[in-house]
Amino acid sequence: MWRSAVWAVGGLLTGIAIALTVGHAAVPRVARDVGPVRAGAATADTSALQRQIDELRQAILARPAVAPGPPATSSQPAAASASSAARQPPVAEERDPVVEHHKALDLYAQEGSDPAWAPATEKTILADLKTAASAGGFDVRTVNCRTTMCVADIQFPTYGNARTGWSRLMGAPNQSRCAFEIVLDPAPSDTGTPFSTQMLYNCEKIRSGEY
């Protein structure tokens, strides 16, 4: 019978299973063999094992939690900002009105003449400018029209007269209804001599019937 008791204790000890999950602090479980067990040494041994299991479980539960690391950064916002900056329209360059005026005069010089329209329009513009010139301050030397543009050659006594009298040209009658502009070139070396400038008429919209 004693041998049977020892065999039973051995079977009980070998039949113990410990379930532990590191990091999740699972509660240990003890599985006992279902064979016949007598009280005595077997009970003492299993109690000691149970205490060890309890101590191990407490040690696992007492482990400090691992703090999460910083979130991963992404370069996408910076790339998006750079892409948006690249899509920004370029800043428009400031245009020189004298240069633009002479470009328009070059276009006029390259334009062919429409004999059915140009002579009558020249007479109309000349009459309007003569009316403004009657108050004094400038002379209308010539008016020439092509197909959509006309140029009036205006002469002032001096550059100073041109600086003070050009506004009278802007207020002249405009029976042709063409858009017009006048831009003074930089002052000549001798400001006391007669100064000529070109008044440009753009009649494209009138001829196309837009207004």
Phi and psi restraints in degrees (value plus and minus 20) as a CYANA .aco file:
   2 TRP   PHI     -84.4   -44.4
   2 TRP   PSI     -60.5   -20.5
   3 ARG   PHI     -82.7   -42.7
   3 ARG   PSI     -55.4   -15.4
   4 SER   PHI     -84.9   -44.9
   4 SER   PSI     -58.9   -18.9
   5 ALA   PHI     -86.1   -46.1
   5 ALA   PSI     -62.2   -22.2
   6 VAL   PHI     -83.5   -43.5
   6 VAL   PSI     -61.6   -21.6
   7 TRP   PHI     -82.7   -42.7
   7 TRP   PSI     -57.3   -17.3
   8 ALA   PHI     -87.2   -47.2
   8 ALA   PSI     -60.1   -20.1
   9 VAL   PHI     -84.2   -44.2
   9 VAL   PSI     -64.5   -24.5
  10 GLY   PHI     -80.4   -40.4
  10 GLY   PSI     -63.5   -23.5
  11 GLY   PHI     -83.0   -43.0
  11 GLY   PSI     -56.6   -16.6
  12 LEU   PHI     -87.0   -47.0
  12 LEU   PSI     -62.6   -22.6
  13 LEU   PHI     -86.9   -46.9
  13 LEU   PSI     -60.5   -20.5
  14 THR   PHI     -92.9   -52.9
  14 THR   PSI     -37.2     2.8
  15 GLY   PHI    -110.0   -70.0
  15 GLY   PSI     -16.8    23.2
  16 ILE   PHI    -102.5   -62.5
  16 ILE   PSI     110.2   150.2
  17 ALA   PHI    -142.0  -102.0
  17 ALA   PSI     112.3   152.3
  18 ILE   PHI    -130.1   -90.1
  18 ILE   PSI     104.3   144.3
  19 ALA   PHI    -130.3   -90.3
  19 ALA   PSI      93.1   133.1
  20 LEU   PHI    -151.7  -111.7
  20 LEU   PSI     116.2   156.2
  21 THR   PHI    -138.0   -98.0
  21 THR   PSI      87.3   127.3
  22 VAL   PHI     -88.9   -48.9
  22 VAL   PSI     112.4   152.4
  23 GLY   PHI      76.2   116.2
  23 GLY   PSI     -43.1    -3.1
  24 HIS   PHI    -132.7   -92.7
  24 HIS   PSI     -24.8    15.2
  25 ALA   PHI      32.8    72.8
  25 ALA   PSI      30.5    70.5
  26 ALA   PHI     -89.4   -49.4
  26 ALA   PSI     129.3   169.3
  27 VAL   PHI     -96.2   -56.2
  27 VAL   PSI     103.0   143.0
  28 PRO   PHI     -81.2   -41.2
  28 PRO   PSI     124.5   164.5
  29 ARG   PHI    -140.6  -100.6
  29 ARG   PSI     129.3   169.3
  30 VAL   PHI    -139.5   -99.5
  30 VAL   PSI     103.0   143.0
  31 ALA   PHI    -128.0   -88.0
  31 ALA   PSI     107.0   147.0
  32 ARG   PHI    -126.3   -86.3
  32 ARG   PSI     125.8   165.8
  33 ASP   PHI     -85.5   -45.5
  33 ASP   PSI     122.7   162.7
  34 VAL   PHI    -106.9   -66.9
  34 VAL   PSI     -12.8    27.2
  35 GLY   PHI     -89.6   -49.6
  35 GLY   PSI     145.7   185.7
  36 PRO   PHI     -87.3   -47.3
  36 PRO   PSI     110.7   150.7
  37 VAL   PHI    -148.4  -108.4
  37 VAL   PSI     118.1   158.1
  38 ARG   PHI    -120.9   -80.9
  38 ARG   PSI     135.2   175.2
  39 ALA   PHI     -90.8   -50.8
  39 ALA   PSI     135.8   175.8
  40 GLY   PHI     112.3   152.3
  40 GLY   PSI    -146.4  -106.4
  41 ALA   PHI     -83.3   -43.3
  41 ALA   PSI     -57.0   -17.0
  42 ALA   PHI     -81.5   -41.5
  42 ALA   PSI     -61.9   -21.9
  43 THR   PHI     -84.9   -44.9
  43 THR   PSI     -58.0   -18.0
  44 ALA   PHI     -86.0   -46.0
  44 ALA   PSI     -62.6   -22.6
  45 ASP   PHI     -84.8   -44.8
  45 ASP   PSI     -63.7   -23.7
  46 THR   PHI     -86.1   -46.1
  46 THR   PSI     -53.7   -13.7
  47 SER   PHI     -84.8   -44.8
  47 SER   PSI     -60.0   -20.0
  48 ALA   PHI     -84.7   -44.7
  48 ALA   PSI     -61.7   -21.7
  49 LEU   PHI     -85.0   -45.0
  49 LEU   PSI     -58.9   -18.9
  50 GLN   PHI     -83.0   -43.0
  50 GLN   PSI     -58.9   -18.9
  51 ARG   PHI     -84.2   -44.2
  51 ARG   PSI     -61.1   -21.1
  52 GLN   PHI     -82.2   -42.2
  52 GLN   PSI     -60.4   -20.4
  53 ILE   PHI     -83.7   -43.7
  53 ILE   PSI     -63.0   -23.0
  54 ASP   PHI     -83.2   -43.2
  54 ASP   PSI     -60.9   -20.9
  55 GLU   PHI     -83.8   -43.8
  55 GLU   PSI     -61.3   -21.3
  56 LEU   PHI     -84.7   -44.7
  56 LEU   PSI     -59.6   -19.6
  57 ARG   PHI     -84.3   -44.3
  57 ARG   PSI     -61.9   -21.9
  58 GLN   PHI     -84.5   -44.5
  58 GLN   PSI     -57.1   -17.1
  59 ALA   PHI     -85.2   -45.2
  59 ALA   PSI     -58.0   -18.0
  60 ILE   PHI     -88.0   -48.0
  60 ILE   PSI     -62.7   -22.7
  61 LEU   PHI     -86.3   -46.3
  61 LEU   PSI     -48.5    -8.5
  62 ALA   PHI    -102.1   -62.1
  62 ALA   PSI     -24.9    15.1
  63 ARG   PHI     -86.6   -46.6
  63 ARG   PSI     115.0   155.0
  64 PRO   PHI     -87.7   -47.7
  64 PRO   PSI     125.2   165.2
  65 ALA   PHI     -92.3   -52.3
  65 ALA   PSI     123.9   163.9
  66 VAL   PHI    -102.3   -62.3
  66 VAL   PSI     102.2   142.2
  67 ALA   PHI     -89.7   -49.7
  67 ALA   PSI     118.7   158.7
  68 PRO   PHI     -87.7   -47.7
  68 PRO   PSI     127.0   167.0
  69 GLY   PHI     -94.5   -54.5
  69 GLY   PSI     149.0   189.0
  70 PRO   PHI     -85.4   -45.4
  70 PRO   PSI     127.4   167.4
  71 PRO   PHI     -83.2   -43.2
  71 PRO   PSI     127.9   167.9
  72 ALA   PHI     -87.5   -47.5
  72 ALA   PSI     117.3   157.3
  73 THR   PHI    -110.8   -70.8
  73 THR   PSI     137.3   177.3
  74 SER   PHI    -149.5  -109.5
  74 SER   PSI     125.1   165.1
  75 SER   PHI    -110.6   -70.6
  75 SER   PSI     -14.2    25.8
  76 GLN   PHI     -82.8   -42.8
  76 GLN   PSI     -64.7   -24.7
  77 PRO   PHI     -78.2   -38.2
  77 PRO   PSI     -62.0   -22.0
  78 ALA   PHI     -85.0   -45.0
  78 ALA   PSI     -60.5   -20.5
  79 ALA   PHI     -84.4   -44.4
  79 ALA   PSI     -58.9   -18.9
  80 ALA   PHI     -84.5   -44.5
  80 ALA   PSI     -60.0   -20.0
  81 SER   PHI     -83.5   -43.5
  81 SER   PSI     -62.3   -22.3
  82 ALA   PHI     -84.1   -44.1
  82 ALA   PSI     -58.4   -18.4
  83 SER   PHI     -86.1   -46.1
  83 SER   PSI     -60.0   -20.0
  84 SER   PHI     -84.0   -44.0
  84 SER   PSI     -60.9   -20.9
  85 ALA   PHI     -83.7   -43.7
  85 ALA   PSI     -55.6   -15.6
  86 ALA   PHI     -88.6   -48.6
  86 ALA   PSI     -47.0    -7.0
  87 ARG   PHI    -103.9   -63.9
  87 ARG   PSI     -28.0    12.0
  88 GLN   PHI     -83.4   -43.4
  88 GLN   PSI     115.3   155.3
  89 PRO   PHI     -86.7   -46.7
  89 PRO   PSI     124.0   164.0
  90 PRO   PHI     -86.2   -46.2
  90 PRO   PSI     129.9   169.9
  91 VAL   PHI     -90.1   -50.1
  91 VAL   PSI     109.3   149.3
  92 ALA   PHI     -85.4   -45.4
  92 ALA   PSI     113.4   153.4
  93 GLU   PHI     -94.0   -54.0
  93 GLU   PSI     123.5   163.5
  94 GLU   PHI     -91.9   -51.9
  94 GLU   PSI     107.7   147.7
  95 ARG   PHI    -112.5   -72.5
  95 ARG   PSI     123.8   163.8
  96 ASP   PHI    -104.3   -64.3
  96 ASP   PSI      97.5   137.5
  97 PRO   PHI     -81.5   -41.5
  97 PRO   PSI     -52.2   -12.2
  98 VAL   PHI     -86.3   -46.3
  98 VAL   PSI     -63.8   -23.8
  99 VAL   PHI     -83.8   -43.8
  99 VAL   PSI     -64.7   -24.7
 100 GLU   PHI     -84.5   -44.5
 100 GLU   PSI     -57.1   -17.1
 101 HIS   PHI     -84.6   -44.6
 101 HIS   PSI     -62.1   -22.1
 102 HIS   PHI     -91.4   -51.4
 102 HIS   PSI     -49.8    -9.8
 103 LYS   PHI     -83.5   -43.5
 103 LYS   PSI     -61.3   -21.3
 104 ALA   PHI     -85.7   -45.7
 104 ALA   PSI     -57.1   -17.1
 105 LEU   PHI     -85.2   -45.2
 105 LEU   PSI     -54.6   -14.6
 106 ASP   PHI     -85.5   -45.5
 106 ASP   PSI     -59.6   -19.6
 107 LEU   PHI     -83.8   -43.8
 107 LEU   PSI     -59.6   -19.6
 108 TYR   PHI     -80.8   -40.8
 108 TYR   PSI     -63.7   -23.7
 109 ALA   PHI     -84.1   -44.1
 109 ALA   PSI     -47.5    -7.5
 110 GLN   PHI    -107.0   -67.0
 110 GLN   PSI     -29.3    10.7
 111 GLU   PHI    -101.2   -61.2
 111 GLU   PSI     122.6   162.6
 112 GLY   PHI     -96.8   -56.8
 112 GLY   PSI     145.1   185.1
 113 SER   PHI    -119.8   -79.8
 113 SER   PSI     119.4   159.4
 114 ASP   PHI    -125.1   -85.1
 114 ASP   PSI      82.7   122.7
 115 PRO   PHI     -86.1   -46.1
 115 PRO   PSI     -38.1     1.9
 116 ALA   PHI    -102.8   -62.8
 116 ALA   PSI     -35.0     5.0
 117 TRP   PHI    -140.1  -100.1
 117 TRP   PSI     -60.1   -20.1
 118 ALA   PHI     -80.6   -40.6
 118 ALA   PSI     -71.0   -31.0
 119 PRO   PHI     -78.5   -38.5
 119 PRO   PSI     -64.4   -24.4
 120 ALA   PHI     -85.7   -45.7
 120 ALA   PSI     -59.1   -19.1
 121 THR   PHI     -89.0   -49.0
 121 THR   PSI     -55.8   -15.8
 122 GLU   PHI     -79.9   -39.9
 122 GLU   PSI     -64.1   -24.1
 123 LYS   PHI     -83.8   -43.8
 123 LYS   PSI     -60.1   -20.1
 124 THR   PHI     -83.9   -43.9
 124 THR   PSI     -68.1   -28.1
 125 ILE   PHI     -85.1   -45.1
 125 ILE   PSI     -61.0   -21.0
 126 LEU   PHI     -81.6   -41.6
 126 LEU   PSI     -62.1   -22.1
 127 ALA   PHI     -83.4   -43.4
 127 ALA   PSI     -61.9   -21.9
 128 ASP   PHI     -82.7   -42.7
 128 ASP   PSI     -63.8   -23.8
 129 LEU   PHI     -91.2   -51.2
 129 LEU   PSI     -54.5   -14.5
 130 LYS   PHI     -82.8   -42.8
 130 LYS   PSI     -55.8   -15.8
 131 THR   PHI     -82.2   -42.2
 131 THR   PSI     -64.8   -24.8
 132 ALA   PHI     -88.2   -48.2
 132 ALA   PSI     -55.0   -15.0
 133 ALA   PHI     -94.0   -54.0
 133 ALA   PSI     -38.2     1.8
 134 SER   PHI     -82.6   -42.6
 134 SER   PSI     -43.4    -3.4
 135 ALA   PHI     -97.0   -57.0
 135 ALA   PSI     -24.9    15.1
 136 GLY   PHI      68.9   108.9
 136 GLY   PSI     143.7   183.7
 137 GLY   PHI      91.2   131.2
 137 GLY   PSI     -44.2    -4.2
 138 PHE   PHI    -180.2  -140.2
 138 PHE   PSI     145.5   185.5
 139 ASP   PHI    -143.5  -103.5
 139 ASP   PSI     125.1   165.1
 140 VAL   PHI    -117.5   -77.5
 140 VAL   PSI      92.1   132.1
 141 ARG   PHI    -106.2   -66.2
 141 ARG   PSI     -70.7   -30.7
 142 THR   PHI    -168.2  -128.2
 142 THR   PSI     138.7   178.7
 143 VAL   PHI    -155.3  -115.3
 143 VAL   PSI     104.8   144.8
 144 ASN   PHI    -150.6  -110.6
 144 ASN   PSI     112.9   152.9
 145 CYS   PHI    -136.7   -96.7
 145 CYS   PSI     133.3   173.3
 146 ARG   PHI    -135.3   -95.3
 146 ARG   PSI    -127.1   -87.1
 147 THR   PHI    -131.8   -91.8
 147 THR   PSI     -61.9   -21.9
 148 THR   PHI    -148.6  -108.6
 148 THR   PSI     -26.3    13.7
 149 MET   PHI    -152.3  -112.3
 149 MET   PSI     132.8   172.8
 150 CYS   PHI    -154.3  -114.3
 150 CYS   PSI     133.5   173.5
 151 VAL   PHI    -152.3  -112.3
 151 VAL   PSI     109.6   149.6
 152 ALA   PHI    -128.4   -88.4
 152 ALA   PSI     106.3   146.3
 153 ASP   PHI    -110.0   -70.0
 153 ASP   PSI      95.3   135.3
 154 ILE   PHI    -132.5   -92.5
 154 ILE   PSI     118.1   158.1
 155 GLN   PHI    -144.3  -104.3
 155 GLN   PSI     110.3   150.3
 156 PHE   PHI    -126.0   -86.0
 156 PHE   PSI     133.7   173.7
 157 PRO   PHI     -78.7   -38.7
 157 PRO   PSI     -59.7   -19.7
 158 THR   PHI    -165.9  -125.9
 158 THR   PSI     151.2   191.2
 159 TYR   PHI     -84.7   -44.7
 159 TYR   PSI     -56.9   -16.9
 160 GLY   PHI     -82.3   -42.3
 160 GLY   PSI     -59.3   -19.3
 161 ASN   PHI     -83.6   -43.6
 161 ASN   PSI     -56.1   -16.1
 162 ALA   PHI     -85.4   -45.4
 162 ALA   PSI     -59.6   -19.6
 163 ARG   PHI     -84.8   -44.8
 163 ARG   PSI     -53.5   -13.5
 164 THR   PHI    -116.4   -76.4
 164 THR   PSI     -39.6     0.4
 165 GLY   PHI    -127.4   -87.4
 165 GLY   PSI     -24.7    15.3
 166 TRP   PHI     -84.2   -44.2
 166 TRP   PSI     -46.5    -6.5
 167 SER   PHI     -85.2   -45.2
 167 SER   PSI     -45.6    -5.6
 168 ARG   PHI     -87.9   -47.9
 168 ARG   PSI     -50.2   -10.2
 169 LEU   PHI     -86.6   -46.6
 169 LEU   PSI     -59.0   -19.0
 170 MET   PHI     -86.5   -46.5
 170 MET   PSI     -45.7    -5.7
 171 GLY   PHI    -116.4   -76.4
 171 GLY   PSI     -10.3    29.7
 172 ALA   PHI     -90.1   -50.1
 172 ALA   PSI     135.0   175.0
 173 PRO   PHI     -78.4   -38.4
 173 PRO   PSI     134.5   174.5
 174 ASN   PHI    -162.0  -122.0
 174 ASN   PSI      54.3    94.3
 175 GLN   PHI     -90.3   -50.3
 175 GLN   PSI     -41.5    -1.5
 176 SER   PHI     -92.1   -52.1
 176 SER   PSI     -43.0    -3.0
 177 ARG   PHI      43.8    83.8
 177 ARG   PSI      -3.9    36.1
 178 CYS   PHI     -99.6   -59.6
 178 CYS   PSI     130.0   170.0
 179 ALA   PHI     -90.9   -50.9
 179 ALA   PSI     124.6   164.6
 180 PHE   PHI    -163.0  -123.0
 180 PHE   PSI     140.3   180.3
 181 GLU   PHI    -170.7  -130.7
 181 GLU   PSI     133.8   173.8
 182 ILE   PHI    -158.9  -118.9
 182 ILE   PSI     109.6   149.6
 183 VAL   PHI    -150.7  -110.7
 183 VAL   PSI     107.0   147.0
 184 LEU   PHI    -105.2   -65.2
 184 LEU   PSI     114.5   154.5
 185 ASP   PHI     -90.2   -50.2
 185 ASP   PSI     145.4   185.4
 186 PRO   PHI     -78.0   -38.0
 186 PRO   PSI     137.5   177.5
 187 ALA   PHI     -80.8   -40.8
 187 ALA   PSI     116.3   156.3
 188 PRO   PHI     -92.1   -52.1
 188 PRO   PSI     149.9   189.9
 189 SER   PHI     -84.9   -44.9
 189 SER   PSI     -53.9   -13.9
 190 ASP   PHI    -130.8   -90.8
 190 ASP   PSI      79.5   119.5
 191 THR   PHI     -98.8   -58.8
 191 THR   PSI     -22.8    17.2
 192 GLY   PHI    -113.1   -73.1
 192 GLY   PSI     -21.7    18.3
 193 THR   PHI    -114.2   -74.2
 193 THR   PSI     142.2   182.2
 194 PRO   PHI     -76.2   -36.2
 194 PRO   PSI     122.9   162.9
 195 PHE   PHI    -142.9  -102.9
 195 PHE   PSI     106.2   146.2
 196 SER   PHI    -129.2   -89.2
 196 SER   PSI     128.3   168.3
 197 THR   PHI    -166.2  -126.2
 197 THR   PSI     142.5   182.5
 198 GLN   PHI    -134.2   -94.2
 198 GLN   PSI     107.4   147.4
 199 MET   PHI    -117.3   -77.3
 199 MET   PSI     102.4   142.4
 200 LEU   PHI    -122.7   -82.7
 200 LEU   PSI     110.1   150.1
 201 TYR   PHI    -130.3   -90.3
 201 TYR   PSI     110.5   150.5
 202 ASN   PHI    -132.6   -92.6
 202 ASN   PSI      91.3   131.3
 203 CYS   PHI    -128.6   -88.6
 203 CYS   PSI      -3.2    36.8
 204 GLU   PHI     -80.3   -40.3
 204 GLU   PSI     -66.0   -26.0
 205 LYS   PHI     -89.5   -49.5
 205 LYS   PSI     -53.8   -13.8
 206 ILE   PHI     -84.8   -44.8
 206 ILE   PSI     -63.2   -23.2
 207 ARG   PHI     -90.2   -50.2
 207 ARG   PSI     -50.7   -10.7
 208 SER   PHI    -103.7   -63.7
 208 SER   PSI     -25.8    14.2
 209 GLY   PHI      64.1   104.1
 209 GLY   PSI      -8.7    31.3
 210 GLU   PHI     -88.0   -48.0
 210 GLU   PSI     -54.0   -14.0
